[in-house]
Amino acid sequence: MPTPRTATVLQGARRAATRFPCSALVLTLLVVTGLVSGSLWSQAAASRETAAFGYGLPAFEDGRWWGAVTGVFLAVSPWGYVPVLLGVVGLGVFAERRLGTARALVAVAACHVAGVAGSAGLLHVASGHGWVWADSLARLRDVGPSAGFVGAAAAATATLGPPWRGRLRVVLLGWAGLSVLYVGGLPDLEHLLAALTGLLLGPLLLGRRPRVTVRALSGREHRLLICAFLLVSALAAVLSSIAPVAGPLPELVPVAGAARLTAVHASHLVPGGALAHAVAFLVLARVVTWGRRSGWWLTVGALGLVSTVQVVAAAGLVSRDHACWPVLVDNAVLNLAGLAVVLSGRHAFGHVSPRRATALPESLRRSADEQERDRATSWLTTHGSAGRLSWMTTWRGNRWFFSERQEGYVAHRVGAGVALALGDPVSATGDRSALLLEFARRARRDGLVPCAFAASAETAAAARRIGWRSLEVAQEAVIDLGTLDFVGKRWQDVRTALNQAARRGITFRLVRLADEPEGVRAQVARISRGWLEDKRLPELGFTLGGVEEALDPRVRVGLAVDADGRVHGVTSWLPVLRPGDGAVVGWTLDVMRRGPAGFRAVMDFLIASACLAFRDEGCDTVSLSAAPLARVADQPRHGLESVLDRLGQGLEPYYGFRSLHAFKAKFQPRYEPLHLLYPDEAALPRIGLALVQAYLACSAWRLALELVHPPRPATDRSSGVHEPDLSRPHAVSLSG
């Protein structure tokens, strides 16, 4: 009779085998075959079975194509069974759990065939030309199922959401690529090909088309990527100083006697070189995370110096019998790749040293832009403004033109030779046309084309008085709180959202995000990162804020929180300040982001709850911001307006302008037009380019590449209505 503990173990094993039959079957066959053949404990038996039943280019040349099947259930050595069995358990269970048994089995088989046949094909083409690495691998046979399971794990990453999808893919491809670079064995080549096949196969198994997207990295992500490069380089320096290096790169150029010798690191050239390299790069990895410009320069210098020494040393050893040469080439390639990443990430380093910041006087501690921003913020909070988007003029990234004569300022951005003003001029006297004219004179003096974007109807009328032209680009949805009451059939959706939240135990909190506990702020940041990492085009800027803007203590944040403290959704609200005294009389919606576990109507709940809270505080209005390139009624379109209408249709799959407009309509708002103001039609192409640069943190070629393959908008099958992505922050957006 088995003991209770043994019975528990057996019962758990049976449950695992029932849940993951593919992995359990392969695991069982591996053990049984090893016991029958004796390869589980005998190296001689393992070598004999590999030669008879293995796969590789020699097997295909001998007509033993069936070795790709028979070799699956063997290992090259008794010790080789350890990583093979662990790989089947870890990678196989992961793939089977994420994909299901049938799709996981297809992925294992397809990726195994791709890895085995693909490596044999590559070696058939590359061997026989003096490339020692290819010639040596072309004579080898391999066994085991590891390639198939590596590829299946890569395919299973398609089922994950951000950020783990990207992280696991980087780990898999990084491990496979570095193994080929530094170890260069036949299994390493098979693993790399299988992983690449799995990345393409995963979306197909889920009914999607595979696509390659290049997402713009945030500053933090770029610093983490550079940190990872430095850590890998430090590890490679240590390992390659004590282990053989036989990858493909050193042998592209024949080196007498150096091809298969045990490689040593640069310590043969400089005593303690490998250890010094590792320690220095570990220190740099820590410095990089601080994000200081001095750290960037230090990293560039270190990587450039090390790469140069390695390249020069390798070039000097080409004609000499020196075992150091192979590792120098491999490490130089890795460090040059890291240098390219560091150079492309210069924008991620701009923090000032705390010691330096506290040592400087206050007047020098802040940049000129920060001083102007403080001046604009102080002016706005003191005098107020008629525009509901005025708080956006205090955001970082703007520039400010101050007019002492007109007592006000114009927030703007410069790009493509255009001075692009944001919203209405902020003026205490109300003479917007005079302030706009003075701003235009200053812009022309600097060689720039002046214009204003997202201006109100009053500013548009003032601009027409000085000879400017206007073009309606969006409509702002405004809710009058004095008459707000969620009664009647037209408010049914809103009442349903409030009732659902109550049944789920979800409450509304209106807070200052900067004052919230670290756990709440971390959840909000995680929701934001999750949205960013799953978008083909980057987060919009200019008139769209994010978590950084929501941390402003004068900005209110609405949170949907359940009984366990989990945040289901986030909204942020910008203050609307009354002209004259700067009192808060309303709020403007900025960020709208839903957590991955948030219930479907969480945004209806958050907006409705915020409106009720602001009404009780005595506010007059709430602005839901603008749905750009979407209009309330069918209006006649001509000229450029028709072009913008077609542009709105083209951008709908990406930013959901029209579906957003339909979503806001359920709150029964009134609509006020927002305009693009410009002095001459001839400047419109340049103004359009300036708007793209202001909104999108990506290059023109990337935008064009993404527009070639638009994503499919989510559709509610029951109604056929496109559901807007309510995790996206919405306000005034791209106009063309």
Secondary structure, 3 states (H helix, E strand, C coil): CCCHHHHHHHHHHHHHHHHCHHHHHHHHHHHHHHHHHCCCCCHHHHHHHHHHHCECHHHHHCCCCCHHHHHHHCCCCCCCHHHHHHHHHHHHHHHHHHHCHHHHHHHHHHHHHHHHHHHHHHHHHHCCCCCHHHHHHCCCCECCCHHHHHHHHHHHHHHCCCCHHHHHHHHHHHHHHHHHHHCCCHHHHHHHHHHHHHHHHHHHHCCCCCCCCCCCCCHHHHHHHHHHHHHHHHHHHHHHHHCCCCCCCHHHCCCCCCCCCCCCCHHHCCCCHHHHHHHHHHHHHHHHCCCEHHHHHHHHHHHHHHHHHHHHHHHHCCCCCCCCHHHHHHHHHHHHHHHHHHHHCHHHCCECCHHHHHHCCHHHHCCHHHHHHHHHHHHHHHHCCCCCCHHHHHCCCCEEEEECCCCEEEEEEEECCEEEEECCCEECCCCHHHHHHHHHHHHHHCCCEEEEEEECHHHHHHHHHCCCEEEEEEEEEEEEHHHCCCCCHHHHHHHHHHHHHHHCCCEEEEECHHHCCHHHHHHHHHHHHHHHCCCCCCCCCCCCCCHHHHCCCCCEEEEEECCCCCEEEEEEEEEEECCCCCCEEEEEEEEEEECCCCCCCHHHHHHHHHHHHHHHCCCCEEEEEEEECCCCCCCCCCCHHHHHHHHHHHHHHHHCHHHHHHHHHCCCCEEEEEEEEECCHHHHHHHHHHHHHHHCCCCHHHHHHHHHCCCCCCEECCCCEECCCCCCCCCCCCCC
